Amino acid sequence: GIFDDQKKQNARTYQSIMAEILGLPETPSRYVLDLTPAELARARKRLQELGVNMAAPLVGLNTGAGERWALKQWRLDGLAELITRLKRDRDVQIVLLGGKAERDRHEYLTRTSPVRMFDTGNDNPVRDFAALMAHCTVVVSGDTLAMHIALATQRRVVVLFGPTSSAEIELYGLGEKIHPDMECLVCYKEQCDFVPNCMDLISVDMVLEAVQRQLDQAIAEKTPSRPGGTLPMG
């Protein structure tokens, strides 16, 4: 975290580095976030009240990145096109996720898109936010708190990277990392003079194809693997 050149060269996850420092096996240790049945039931009821069809796969879109790292967030037109094309191709429900900083982005998407989507609000306490996400089939996010919560709730993820290190993030086999081909990645800048910048260069096709693959994987995991048994998805 001190030397930018070492951050750019690093190819190991944060968990692997910490395990070596602590003298522990490198076997990835999953996040622990135990949500109560009551929290999960409350989140499910909230989604149903919004009109979400809980029988269909849910794609959660964490639309921003907070105020500290604005460059982590993907462009609005990309999100809008992704929503339209995804809904055209698949029978999915689109759920908007975010905090107070994403309020305007959610308002824009719901106002301008021809596709019906469901805004879960921007004032959810962290555990309520996690419980809403726990009902999603796939979560699309930048390198944000939402990404970590999605992994902690064992959701399948598509994570978009630009100014921060994708190598440091352990996905535990739960998804895909997307980043453009640029030499200046992992800059940790709050602002960028490049037009287009790294996040702008992430195409809708790149994200859509990854989401399709993760939906297929999630559906396959839900399919009975043997007579009388299924793998849980949410």
C-alpha positions as CSV (number, residue, x, y, z in Angstrom):
1,G,0.0,0.0,0.0
2,I,3.0,2.3,0.1
3,F,4.8,1.7,-3.2
4,D,2.8,2.2,-6.4
5,D,5.2,0.3,-8.5
6,Q,4.9,-2.8,-6.3
7,K,1.1,-2.5,-6.3
8,K,1.2,-2.6,-10.1
9,Q,3.5,-5.5,-10.3
10,N,1.8,-7.6,-7.6
11,A,0.0,-10.7,-8.9
12,R,-1.1,-12.2,-5.5
13,T,-4.3,-11.7,-3.6
14,Y,-4.4,-9.8,-0.4
15,Q,-5.4,-13.0,1.5
16,S,-2.3,-14.8,0.1
17,I,0.0,-12.0,1.1
18,M,-1.4,-11.8,4.7
19,A,-1.3,-15.6,5.1
20,E,2.4,-15.6,4.3
21,I,3.0,-12.7,6.7
22,L,1.2,-14.6,9.5
23,G,2.7,-18.0,8.7
24,L,-0.7,-19.5,7.7
25,P,-1.6,-21.9,4.9
26,E,-2.5,-20.1,1.7
27,T,-5.9,-21.9,1.4
28,P,-8.3,-19.0,0.8
29,S,-10.4,-18.3,3.9
30,R,-13.8,-17.1,3.0
31,Y,-15.4,-14.0,4.5
32,V,-17.8,-14.7,7.4
33,L,-21.1,-12.8,7.4
34,D,-23.9,-14.7,9.1
35,L,-27.3,-13.1,8.3
36,T,-30.2,-14.1,10.5
37,P,-33.3,-15.8,9.1
38,A,-35.2,-12.7,10.2
39,E,-32.9,-10.4,8.2
40,L,-33.2,-12.5,5.1
41,A,-37.0,-12.8,5.4
42,R,-37.3,-9.0,5.9
43,A,-35.2,-8.4,2.7
44,R,-37.3,-10.9,0.8
45,K,-40.5,-9.2,1.8
46,R,-39.0,-5.9,0.8
47,L,-38.2,-7.1,-2.6
48,Q,-41.6,-8.7,-3.0
49,E,-43.3,-5.4,-2.0
50,L,-41.3,-3.6,-4.7
51,G,-42.8,-6.1,-7.2
52,V,-39.8,-8.3,-7.8
53,N,-40.6,-11.8,-9.1
54,M,-38.6,-13.9,-6.7
55,A,-39.0,-17.0,-9.0
56,A,-36.8,-15.3,-11.7
57,P,-33.0,-14.9,-11.4
58,L,-32.1,-11.5,-9.8
59,V,-29.2,-9.4,-11.2
60,G,-28.1,-6.9,-8.7
61,L,-26.4,-3.8,-10.1
62,N,-24.3,-1.8,-7.6
63,T,-24.3,1.3,-9.7
64,G,-21.6,3.5,-8.0
65,A,-18.5,3.4,-5.9
66,G,-19.2,5.9,-3.1
67,E,-17.6,9.3,-2.9
68,R,-14.0,8.4,-2.1
69,W,-13.2,6.5,-5.3
70,A,-15.5,7.9,-8.0
71,L,-13.3,6.5,-10.7
72,K,-14.2,3.0,-9.6
73,Q,-17.8,3.4,-10.9
74,W,-18.8,2.5,-14.4
75,R,-20.4,5.0,-16.8
76,L,-24.2,5.5,-16.7
77,D,-24.7,4.9,-20.4
78,G,-23.0,1.5,-20.0
79,L,-25.3,0.5,-17.2
80,A,-28.4,1.7,-19.1
81,E,-27.4,-0.3,-22.2
82,L,-26.5,-3.4,-20.1
83,I,-29.9,-3.3,-18.5
84,T,-31.7,-3.1,-21.8
85,R,-29.7,-5.8,-23.5
86,L,-29.7,-8.2,-20.5
87,K,-33.5,-7.9,-20.1
88,R,-33.9,-8.5,-23.8
89,D,-31.9,-11.7,-23.7
90,R,-32.8,-13.2,-20.4
91,D,-35.9,-13.5,-18.1
92,V,-34.2,-11.7,-15.2
93,Q,-35.2,-9.1,-12.6
94,I,-32.9,-6.0,-12.4
95,V,-32.3,-4.8,-8.9
96,L,-30.5,-1.5,-8.2
97,L,-28.1,-1.4,-5.2
98,G,-26.3,1.5,-3.8
99,G,-25.9,4.1,-1.0
100,K,-26.7,7.8,-0.7
101,A,-24.1,8.7,-3.4
102,E,-25.9,6.6,-5.9
103,R,-29.3,8.2,-5.4
104,D,-29.1,10.4,-8.6
105,R,-27.8,7.5,-10.7
106,H,-30.7,5.3,-9.7
107,E,-33.2,8.1,-10.4
108,Y,-31.7,8.6,-13.9
109,L,-31.7,4.9,-14.7
110,T,-35.3,4.3,-13.6
111,R,-36.5,7.5,-15.3
112,T,-34.8,7.0,-18.7
113,S,-34.8,3.2,-19.2
114,P,-37.7,1.4,-21.0
115,V,-36.9,-1.6,-18.8
116,R,-38.6,-2.0,-15.5
117,M,-36.1,-2.3,-12.7
118,F,-36.4,-2.2,-8.9
119,D,-34.6,0.4,-6.8
120,T,-33.9,-1.0,-3.3
121,G,-33.2,2.4,-1.9
122,N,-30.2,4.3,-0.8
123,D,-30.5,4.4,3.0
124,N,-30.2,0.7,3.9
125,P,-28.2,-0.1,7.0
126,V,-25.3,-2.4,6.1
127,R,-26.8,-5.7,7.2
128,D,-30.1,-4.9,5.4
129,F,-28.1,-4.0,2.3
130,A,-26.3,-7.4,2.7
131,A,-29.6,-9.3,3.1
132,L,-31.0,-7.7,-0.1
133,M,-27.9,-8.7,-1.9
134,A,-28.1,-12.2,-0.6
135,H,-31.2,-12.7,-2.7
136,C,-29.4,-11.8,-5.9
137,T,-28.3,-14.5,-8.3
138,V,-25.5,-12.4,-9.8
139,V,-24.1,-9.0,-8.6
140,V,-22.3,-6.5,-10.9
141,S,-20.1,-4.1,-9.1
142,G,-16.9,-2.1,-9.1
143,D,-14.2,-2.7,-6.5
144,T,-16.4,-1.6,-3.7
145,L,-17.9,-2.6,-0.4
146,A,-20.8,-4.1,-2.3
147,M,-18.3,-6.5,-4.0
148,H,-17.0,-7.7,-0.7
149,I,-20.5,-8.2,0.7
150,A,-21.6,-10.1,-2.4
151,L,-18.6,-12.4,-1.9
152,A,-19.4,-12.7,1.8
153,T,-23.0,-13.8,1.0
154,Q,-21.5,-16.2,-1.6
155,R,-23.2,-14.5,-4.6
156,R,-21.8,-14.8,-8.1
157,V,-20.1,-11.6,-9.1
158,V,-18.9,-9.7,-12.1
159,V,-16.4,-7.1,-10.9
160,L,-15.2,-4.1,-12.9
161,F,-11.6,-2.9,-12.2
162,G,-9.7,0.2,-13.4
163,P,-7.8,2.3,-10.9
164,T,-7.4,-0.4,-8.3
165,S,-5.7,-3.8,-8.3
166,S,-7.7,-6.7,-9.6
167,A,-4.9,-9.1,-8.6
168,E,-5.4,-8.4,-4.9
169,I,-9.0,-9.4,-4.9
170,E,-9.9,-13.1,-4.1
171,L,-13.1,-14.1,-5.7
172,Y,-13.2,-17.6,-4.3
173,G,-14.3,-19.1,-7.6
174,L,-17.5,-17.0,-7.5
175,G,-17.1,-14.9,-10.6
176,E,-15.1,-12.9,-13.1
177,K,-12.9,-9.8,-13.1
178,I,-13.1,-7.3,-16.0
179,H,-10.6,-4.7,-16.8
180,P,-9.4,-2.9,-20.0
181,D,-6.0,-3.4,-21.6
182,M,-4.2,-0.3,-20.4
183,E,-0.7,0.2,-19.0
184,C,-1.8,2.8,-16.4
185,L,-4.1,0.5,-14.5
186,V,-3.7,0.3,-10.7
187,C,-3.0,4.1,-10.5
188,Y,-5.2,4.7,-7.4
189,K,-6.0,8.2,-8.7
190,E,-9.1,10.0,-7.6
191,Q,-9.3,11.9,-10.9
192,C,-8.0,11.1,-14.4
193,D,-7.2,13.3,-17.4
194,F,-7.4,10.4,-19.9
195,V,-10.4,10.5,-22.3
196,P,-11.6,7.8,-22.4
197,N,-10.4,6.6,-19.0
198,C,-10.0,3.0,-17.9
199,M,-13.5,2.4,-16.7
200,D,-14.9,4.0,-19.9
201,L,-13.0,1.4,-21.9
202,I,-14.9,-1.4,-20.3
203,S,-17.5,-2.3,-23.0
204,V,-21.1,-3.4,-22.5
205,D,-20.3,-6.5,-24.4
206,M,-17.5,-7.4,-21.9
207,V,-19.9,-7.0,-19.0
208,L,-22.9,-8.6,-20.6
209,E,-21.0,-11.7,-21.7
210,A,-19.6,-12.1,-18.2
211,V,-23.0,-11.7,-16.6
212,Q,-24.5,-14.3,-19.0
213,R,-21.8,-16.8,-18.0
214,Q,-22.3,-16.2,-14.3
215,L,-26.1,-16.6,-14.7
216,D,-25.6,-19.9,-16.5
217,Q,-23.2,-21.0,-13.8
218,A,-25.6,-20.1,-11.0
219,I,-28.5,-21.9,-12.7
220,A,-26.3,-25.0,-13.2
221,E,-25.4,-25.0,-9.5
222,K,-29.1,-24.8,-8.7
223,T,-29.9,-27.8,-10.9
224,P,-30.2,-31.1,-9.0
225,S,-26.8,-32.7,-8.9
226,R,-28.2,-36.1,-7.8
227,P,-31.6,-37.6,-7.2
228,G,-33.2,-35.7,-4.3
229,G,-30.5,-33.1,-3.9
230,T,-29.9,-29.5,-5.1
231,L,-27.2,-27.0,-4.6
232,P,-28.4,-23.8,-2.8
233,M,-28.4,-20.5,-4.7
234,G,-29.8,-18.1,-2.2
